């Protein structure tokens, strides 16, 4: 069968993808069998049917998907390293030359050390060991697949007690793939009432650690404002509902705040409406905003980056020039050191037949 031509067949950059939402189903089955961990599915087809979905679900139903397969992965050294390596391989096949993958070190550790939603897991990994293993997997993937991969460590809104350790891990491994810190989880949990997150981000600012925050995905614009004003976020994960506050939206347009948009994800999680022709990314495109497109959790959403690009082209009027511009946006807003960022931009400009603006 002839392979489908990608919507945009030039080099791409992806900034918002979760490691634990990007695992190959075959890998889940392998480690479940190897570790003797029962799954509610014992074949590739039945596992995919259980984990992936194509119609909107509630946030609770979405999160329940992780509980199906994460016990097979969490706490196992070989599994944690392998999923990082395989993510780099998958992204290289999609034509991506730079990816920033994010994850919570605590959620991939052994739950004896860190209580997690999917209950007791085997193994004896600490969050520090998780980061070391992910770093190894990313580095080996970089070497084998000729792609640059970096990582962002996630704080979780419901666990402010973890945030100081996440910050320390960002500091410890800042020269070994780790380029930033993130805050993910239930947006109804206010940062002001969780000083652990605020203190971690204050320390991140002092140590020049890059900062992104999940905000305005399902939460109101006030969550985005809090991310910018209190946590000093440099990028916003999703941020769809920002446009509902025209004053805030205008302010962030002027600041060139980068929005990590994930259209297919926003449909399946009901973060946005079901009509793609009214998606917030269209307004951002028309307003010349600083944004890019990513997959978020491609395992659960049954997607690749081309899924989001195809949606943008079919329903949102995206052109070849729009795709070029948003990848340049992503490169300019990535968390690489300035020299490496300039090298990345140079590669994109050359691939796009453009001349690099030295004042990028």
VENNORRA-V926069 format. One record per residue. RES is the residue in three letters. SS is DSSP state (h for helix, s for strand, l for the rest). PHI is phi as a letter, one per 20 degrees, with the letter a starting at -180 (* if undefined). D_LAST is the distance of its C-alpha to the last C-alpha in Angstrom with 2 decimals. Layout:
# VENNORRA-V926069
res=RES ss=SS phi=PHI d_last=D_LAST
res=RES ss=SS phi=PHI d_last=D_LAST
This chain:
# VENNORRA-V926069
res=UNK ss=l phi=* d_last=42.36
res=UNK ss=l phi=f d_last=39.35
res=UNK ss=l phi=f d_last=36.03
res=UNK ss=l phi=f d_last=34.03
res=UNK ss=l phi=f d_last=30.94
res=UNK ss=l phi=f d_last=27.80
res=UNK ss=l phi=f d_last=26.34
res=UNK ss=l phi=c d_last=22.95
res=UNK ss=l phi=e d_last=23.65
res=UNK ss=l phi=d d_last=20.23
res=UNK ss=l phi=g d_last=18.38
res=UNK ss=s phi=c d_last=17.50
res=UNK ss=s phi=c d_last=16.19
res=UNK ss=s phi=c d_last=18.61
res=UNK ss=s phi=d d_last=18.19
res=UNK ss=s phi=c d_last=21.62
res=UNK ss=s phi=b d_last=24.69
res=UNK ss=s phi=e d_last=27.77
res=UNK ss=h phi=g d_last=29.53
res=UNK ss=h phi=f d_last=32.96
res=UNK ss=h phi=d d_last=32.33
res=UNK ss=l phi=c d_last=31.38
res=UNK ss=l phi=e d_last=34.54
res=UNK ss=l phi=f d_last=36.46
res=UNK ss=h phi=g d_last=39.89
res=UNK ss=h phi=f d_last=41.56
res=UNK ss=h phi=f d_last=40.27
res=UNK ss=h phi=f d_last=41.65
res=UNK ss=h phi=f d_last=45.03
res=UNK ss=h phi=g d_last=45.07
res=UNK ss=h phi=f d_last=44.66
res=UNK ss=h phi=f d_last=46.95
res=UNK ss=h phi=f d_last=49.66
res=UNK ss=h phi=f d_last=49.04
res=UNK ss=h phi=e d_last=49.16
res=UNK ss=l phi=m d_last=51.95
res=UNK ss=l phi=d d_last=50.01
res=UNK ss=l phi=f d_last=51.37
res=UNK ss=l phi=d d_last=49.09
res=UNK ss=l phi=f d_last=50.24
res=UNK ss=l phi=b d_last=49.47
res=UNK ss=l phi=c d_last=50.62
res=UNK ss=l phi=c d_last=49.08
res=UNK ss=h phi=g d_last=45.61
res=UNK ss=h phi=f d_last=46.45
res=UNK ss=h phi=f d_last=47.90
res=UNK ss=h phi=f d_last=45.04
res=UNK ss=h phi=f d_last=42.43
res=UNK ss=h phi=f d_last=44.66
res=UNK ss=h phi=f d_last=44.81
res=UNK ss=h phi=e d_last=41.18
res=UNK ss=l phi=e d_last=39.25
res=UNK ss=l phi=b d_last=39.57
res=UNK ss=l phi=c d_last=38.59
res=UNK ss=l phi=c d_last=39.86
res=UNK ss=l phi=g d_last=38.79
res=UNK ss=l phi=c d_last=40.34
res=UNK ss=l phi=f d_last=40.54
res=UNK ss=h phi=f d_last=38.29
res=UNK ss=h phi=f d_last=41.42
res=UNK ss=h phi=f d_last=42.13
res=UNK ss=h phi=f d_last=38.56
res=UNK ss=h phi=f d_last=38.67
res=UNK ss=h phi=f d_last=42.11
res=UNK ss=h phi=f d_last=40.64
res=UNK ss=h phi=f d_last=39.21
res=UNK ss=h phi=f d_last=42.72
res=UNK ss=h phi=f d_last=44.07
res=UNK ss=h phi=d d_last=42.24
res=UNK ss=h phi=f d_last=40.65
res=UNK ss=h phi=g d_last=44.00
res=UNK ss=h phi=f d_last=43.86
res=UNK ss=l phi=d d_last=40.57
res=UNK ss=l phi=f d_last=40.35
res=UNK ss=l phi=n d_last=41.84
res=UNK ss=l phi=d d_last=42.02
res=UNK ss=h phi=g d_last=40.25
res=UNK ss=h phi=f d_last=40.24
res=UNK ss=h phi=f d_last=39.12
res=UNK ss=h phi=f d_last=36.13
res=UNK ss=h phi=f d_last=34.82
res=UNK ss=h phi=f d_last=35.59
res=UNK ss=h phi=f d_last=33.82
res=UNK ss=h phi=f d_last=30.55
res=UNK ss=h phi=f d_last=31.09
res=UNK ss=h phi=f d_last=32.05
res=UNK ss=h phi=f d_last=29.06
res=UNK ss=h phi=f d_last=26.80
res=UNK ss=h phi=f d_last=29.22
res=UNK ss=h phi=f d_last=29.13
res=UNK ss=h phi=f d_last=25.36
res=UNK ss=h phi=f d_last=25.26
res=UNK ss=h phi=f d_last=27.89
res=UNK ss=l phi=e d_last=25.75
res=UNK ss=l phi=n d_last=23.03
res=UNK ss=s phi=e d_last=20.63
res=UNK ss=s phi=d d_last=18.74
res=UNK ss=s phi=b d_last=17.44
res=UNK ss=s phi=c d_last=19.48
res=UNK ss=s phi=d d_last=19.91
res=UNK ss=s phi=d d_last=23.62
res=UNK ss=s phi=d d_last=25.30
res=UNK ss=s phi=a d_last=28.94
res=UNK ss=l phi=e d_last=31.51
res=UNK ss=l phi=g d_last=33.11
res=UNK ss=l phi=f d_last=36.22
res=UNK ss=l phi=f d_last=36.74
res=UNK ss=l phi=e d_last=36.75
res=UNK ss=l phi=e d_last=39.14
res=UNK ss=l phi=f d_last=42.90
res=UNK ss=l phi=f d_last=44.08
res=UNK ss=l phi=f d_last=46.79
res=UNK ss=l phi=e d_last=44.01
res=UNK ss=l phi=c d_last=41.94
res=UNK ss=l phi=g d_last=43.70
res=UNK ss=l phi=c d_last=41.85
res=UNK ss=l phi=f d_last=42.62
res=UNK ss=l phi=e d_last=44.15
res=UNK ss=l phi=m d_last=46.77
res=UNK ss=l phi=f d_last=48.08
res=UNK ss=l phi=c d_last=46.38
res=UNK ss=l phi=e d_last=47.53
res=UNK ss=l phi=n d_last=46.02
res=UNK ss=l phi=b d_last=45.18
res=UNK ss=l phi=f d_last=41.39
res=UNK ss=l phi=e d_last=39.76
res=UNK ss=h phi=g d_last=36.18
res=UNK ss=h phi=f d_last=35.26
res=UNK ss=h phi=f d_last=36.78
res=UNK ss=h phi=g d_last=34.96
res=UNK ss=h phi=f d_last=31.56
res=UNK ss=h phi=g d_last=32.78
res=UNK ss=h phi=f d_last=33.95
res=UNK ss=h phi=f d_last=30.84
res=UNK ss=h phi=g d_last=28.80
res=UNK ss=h phi=f d_last=31.28
res=UNK ss=h phi=f d_last=31.10
res=UNK ss=h phi=f d_last=27.32
res=UNK ss=h phi=f d_last=27.35
res=UNK ss=h phi=f d_last=30.17
res=UNK ss=h phi=f d_last=28.52
res=UNK ss=h phi=g d_last=25.36
res=UNK ss=h phi=f d_last=27.67
res=UNK ss=h phi=e d_last=29.84
res=UNK ss=h phi=c d_last=27.42
res=UNK ss=l phi=l d_last=24.37
res=UNK ss=l phi=b d_last=21.90
res=UNK ss=s phi=e d_last=19.89
res=UNK ss=s phi=c d_last=21.36
res=UNK ss=s phi=c d_last=20.90
res=UNK ss=s phi=c d_last=22.98
res=UNK ss=s phi=c d_last=23.12
res=UNK ss=s phi=e d_last=26.52
res=UNK ss=s phi=e d_last=28.13
res=UNK ss=s phi=e d_last=30.37
res=UNK ss=s phi=d d_last=32.93
res=UNK ss=l phi=g d_last=33.91
res=UNK ss=l phi=e d_last=37.59
res=UNK ss=l phi=c d_last=37.58
res=UNK ss=h phi=f d_last=36.21
res=UNK ss=h phi=f d_last=38.29
res=UNK ss=h phi=e d_last=35.99
res=UNK ss=h phi=f d_last=32.79
res=UNK ss=h phi=f d_last=33.48
res=UNK ss=h phi=f d_last=34.02
res=UNK ss=h phi=f d_last=30.82
res=UNK ss=h phi=f d_last=28.95
res=UNK ss=h phi=f d_last=30.90
res=UNK ss=h phi=f d_last=30.08
res=UNK ss=h phi=f d_last=26.33
res=UNK ss=h phi=f d_last=26.89
res=UNK ss=h phi=f d_last=29.23
res=UNK ss=l phi=d d_last=27.16
res=UNK ss=l phi=f d_last=23.59
res=UNK ss=l phi=d d_last=23.46
res=UNK ss=l phi=c d_last=25.33
res=UNK ss=l phi=m d_last=23.20
res=UNK ss=s phi=f d_last=23.14
res=UNK ss=s phi=c d_last=19.72
res=UNK ss=s phi=a d_last=20.72
res=UNK ss=s phi=c d_last=23.56
res=UNK ss=s phi=c d_last=24.60
res=UNK ss=s phi=c d_last=27.55
res=UNK ss=s phi=c d_last=29.41
res=UNK ss=l phi=o d_last=32.82
res=UNK ss=l phi=f d_last=34.99
res=UNK ss=l phi=f d_last=33.06
res=UNK ss=l phi=f d_last=36.38
res=UNK ss=l phi=e d_last=36.50
res=UNK ss=l phi=f d_last=35.24
res=UNK ss=h phi=f d_last=33.05
res=UNK ss=h phi=f d_last=35.02
res=UNK ss=h phi=e d_last=38.17
res=UNK ss=l phi=c d_last=36.66
res=UNK ss=h phi=g d_last=35.79
res=UNK ss=h phi=g d_last=35.02
res=UNK ss=h phi=f d_last=31.70
res=UNK ss=h phi=f d_last=30.80
res=UNK ss=h phi=f d_last=31.75
res=UNK ss=h phi=f d_last=29.79
res=UNK ss=h phi=f d_last=26.57
res=UNK ss=h phi=f d_last=27.37
res=UNK ss=h phi=f d_last=27.76
res=UNK ss=h phi=f d_last=24.47
res=UNK ss=h phi=f d_last=22.71
res=UNK ss=h phi=f d_last=24.76
res=UNK ss=l phi=d d_last=23.85
res=UNK ss=l phi=l d_last=20.05
res=UNK ss=l phi=e d_last=20.64
res=UNK ss=s phi=f d_last=18.20
res=UNK ss=s phi=c d_last=19.99
res=UNK ss=s phi=c d_last=20.47
res=UNK ss=s phi=b d_last=23.69
res=UNK ss=s phi=f d_last=25.73
res=UNK ss=s phi=b d_last=26.50
res=UNK ss=l phi=m d_last=27.60
res=UNK ss=l phi=f d_last=28.56
res=UNK ss=l phi=d d_last=32.23
res=UNK ss=l phi=e d_last=32.20
res=UNK ss=l phi=f d_last=31.86
res=UNK ss=h phi=g d_last=28.92
res=UNK ss=h phi=f d_last=30.45
res=UNK ss=h phi=f d_last=29.44
res=UNK ss=h phi=f d_last=25.76
res=UNK ss=h phi=f d_last=26.27
res=UNK ss=h phi=f d_last=27.97
res=UNK ss=h phi=f d_last=25.16
res=UNK ss=h phi=f d_last=22.67
res=UNK ss=h phi=f d_last=25.16
res=UNK ss=l phi=e d_last=27.32
res=UNK ss=l phi=e d_last=25.34
res=UNK ss=l phi=l d_last=21.95
res=UNK ss=l phi=f d_last=20.32
res=UNK ss=l phi=e d_last=16.54
res=UNK ss=s phi=c d_last=17.17
res=UNK ss=s phi=d d_last=20.30
res=UNK ss=s phi=f d_last=22.35
res=UNK ss=s phi=m d_last=23.69
res=UNK ss=l phi=m d_last=23.96
res=UNK ss=h phi=g d_last=25.87
res=UNK ss=h phi=e d_last=28.17
res=UNK ss=h phi=g d_last=25.57
res=UNK ss=h phi=f d_last=26.08
res=UNK ss=h phi=f d_last=29.73
res=UNK ss=l phi=d d_last=28.82
res=UNK ss=h phi=g d_last=27.29
res=UNK ss=h phi=f d_last=26.68
res=UNK ss=h phi=f d_last=24.82
res=UNK ss=h phi=g d_last=22.88
res=UNK ss=h phi=f d_last=21.79
res=UNK ss=h phi=f d_last=20.85
res=UNK ss=h phi=f d_last=18.65
res=UNK ss=h phi=f d_last=17.03
res=UNK ss=h phi=f d_last=16.20
res=UNK ss=h phi=f d_last=14.95
res=UNK ss=l phi=m d_last=12.63
res=UNK ss=l phi=f d_last=14.93
res=UNK ss=s phi=e d_last=14.58
res=UNK ss=s phi=d d_last=17.93
res=UNK ss=s phi=e d_last=19.21
res=UNK ss=s phi=e d_last=21.66
res=UNK ss=l phi=c d_last=24.63
res=UNK ss=h phi=g d_last=26.80
res=UNK ss=h phi=f d_last=29.70
res=UNK ss=h phi=g d_last=29.95
res=UNK ss=h phi=f d_last=30.04
res=UNK ss=h phi=f d_last=32.94
res=UNK ss=h phi=f d_last=34.94
res=UNK ss=l phi=e d_last=34.64
res=UNK ss=l phi=m d_last=35.40
res=UNK ss=l phi=f d_last=32.33
res=UNK ss=l phi=c d_last=32.02
res=UNK ss=l phi=f d_last=34.67
res=UNK ss=l phi=e d_last=35.90
res=UNK ss=l phi=e d_last=34.78
res=UNK ss=h phi=f d_last=31.42
res=UNK ss=h phi=f d_last=31.27
res=UNK ss=h phi=d d_last=30.91
res=UNK ss=l phi=f d_last=28.32
res=UNK ss=h phi=g d_last=25.81
res=UNK ss=h phi=f d_last=22.87
res=UNK ss=h phi=f d_last=24.02
res=UNK ss=h phi=f d_last=23.64
res=UNK ss=h phi=f d_last=20.16
res=UNK ss=h phi=f d_last=19.24
res=UNK ss=h phi=f d_last=21.03
res=UNK ss=l phi=e d_last=19.42
res=UNK ss=l phi=m d_last=15.82
res=UNK ss=l phi=f d_last=15.56
res=UNK ss=s phi=e d_last=13.16
res=UNK ss=s phi=b d_last=15.53
res=UNK ss=s phi=b d_last=16.50
res=UNK ss=s phi=d d_last=19.98
res=UNK ss=l phi=b d_last=21.96
res=UNK ss=l phi=e d_last=25.64
res=UNK ss=s phi=m d_last=26.65
res=UNK ss=l phi=c d_last=30.12
res=UNK ss=h phi=f d_last=30.71
res=UNK ss=h phi=f d_last=34.14
res=UNK ss=h phi=f d_last=35.62
res=UNK ss=h phi=e d_last=33.98
res=UNK ss=l phi=l d_last=34.97
res=UNK ss=l phi=c d_last=31.54
res=UNK ss=l phi=c d_last=28.70
res=UNK ss=h phi=f d_last=25.14
res=UNK ss=h phi=f d_last=26.57
res=UNK ss=h phi=g d_last=28.91
res=UNK ss=h phi=f d_last=26.18
res=UNK ss=h phi=f d_last=24.49
res=UNK ss=h phi=f d_last=27.96
res=UNK ss=h phi=f d_last=28.70
res=UNK ss=h phi=f d_last=25.57
res=UNK ss=h phi=f d_last=26.52
res=UNK ss=h phi=f d_last=30.21
res=UNK ss=h phi=d d_last=30.35
res=UNK ss=h phi=c d_last=27.09
res=UNK ss=l phi=m d_last=26.38
res=UNK ss=l phi=f d_last=23.19
res=UNK ss=l phi=d d_last=22.39
res=UNK ss=h phi=g d_last=20.70
res=UNK ss=h phi=f d_last=17.71
res=UNK ss=h phi=f d_last=17.66
res=UNK ss=h phi=f d_last=17.74
res=UNK ss=h phi=f d_last=14.84
res=UNK ss=h phi=f d_last=12.71
res=UNK ss=h phi=f d_last=13.92
res=UNK ss=h phi=f d_last=13.31
res=UNK ss=h phi=f d_last=9.62
res=UNK ss=h phi=g d_last=9.99
res=UNK ss=h phi=f d_last=12.01
res=UNK ss=h phi=f d_last=9.90
res=UNK ss=h phi=f d_last=7.04
res=UNK ss=h phi=d d_last=10.25
res=UNK ss=l phi=f d_last=12.37
res=UNK ss=l phi=e d_last=14.24
res=UNK ss=l phi=f d_last=13.71
res=UNK ss=l phi=g d_last=13.38
res=UNK ss=h phi=g d_last=10.10
res=UNK ss=h phi=f d_last=11.48
res=UNK ss=h phi=f d_last=12.69
res=UNK ss=h phi=f d_last=9.61
res=UNK ss=h phi=f d_last=7.97
res=UNK ss=h phi=f d_last=11.40
res=UNK ss=h phi=f d_last=11.50
res=UNK ss=h phi=f d_last=8.55
res=UNK ss=h phi=f d_last=10.34
res=UNK ss=h phi=f d_last=13.51
res=UNK ss=h phi=f d_last=12.60
res=UNK ss=h phi=g d_last=11.45
res=UNK ss=h phi=f d_last=14.67
res=UNK ss=h phi=f d_last=16.74
res=UNK ss=l phi=e d_last=15.72
res=UNK ss=l phi=m d_last=16.46
res=UNK ss=l phi=c d_last=13.15
res=UNK ss=l phi=d d_last=11.29
res=UNK ss=l phi=f d_last=7.88
res=UNK ss=l phi=e d_last=5.60
res=UNK ss=l phi=f d_last=5.51
res=UNK ss=l phi=e d_last=3.81
res=UNK ss=l phi=f d_last=0.00
